[in-house]
């Protein structure tokens, strides 16, 4: 499935965030994005992440490009989901997943710092009860990481706006991964 962001979503995110959309305003600090649970002030493009973290291990499935990394210091894996627009400057990162489980058989090393270990105050390895501090019940579904199926709780961090989401992957009553993402 090709992830293409209609102009109204990009402009809405710019308007809500107060960002002017300048390239210098696009944060590529994955720790900052994860700790805040949202893309601020604008949605970063793929080339900005590649400049900061390297190419990662690449895979493409159903029109989405994935870049995978391993932060050995924190024993975490990071997977970026990127739309495959033919224009490189229009390839936006649509999801950042941080996991305590391997996200791919092949990964490239990167250092993301300690801020990637917590999303909206919920840390990797925390009990599922830690999700109670988030507003609402969260929507329950299922998602896969490296072919393994997990329960997923989805929350909307910006006033319930469904275009921006935070997913928490659950196994044996613990948070084993989380993500910040945009819907199409």
LINHU-V930056 format. One line per field, one symbol per residue. ss: DSSP state (H for helix, E for strand, L for the rest). psi: psi as a letter, one per 20 degrees, with the letter a starting at -180 (. if undefined). A space follows every 10 residues. Layout:
ss->???
psi->???
This chain:
ss->LLLLLLHHHH HHHHHHHLLL LLHHHLLLLH HHHHHHLLLL LLLLEHHHHH HHHLLLEEEE ELLEEEEEEE ELLLLEEEEE EEELLLLHHH LEEEEEEEEL LLLLLLLEEL LLLHHHHEEL LEELLLEHHH HHHLLLLLEE EEEEELLEEE EEEEELLLLL LLLEEEEEEE ELLEEEEEEE EELL
psi->ppopoqhhgg hghgggijqi jqhiiopjnh gggghijrpp irpqrghggg hgirhapqqp pljppppqqp nhgilqqppp ppqlqhohij nqoiqoppqi qpiqhpqqqq oiriiiipok ioqpiqqhih ihiqprhqpp aqrqolippq ppppqoinkj oiipqpqppp pljqoiqrqp rqr.
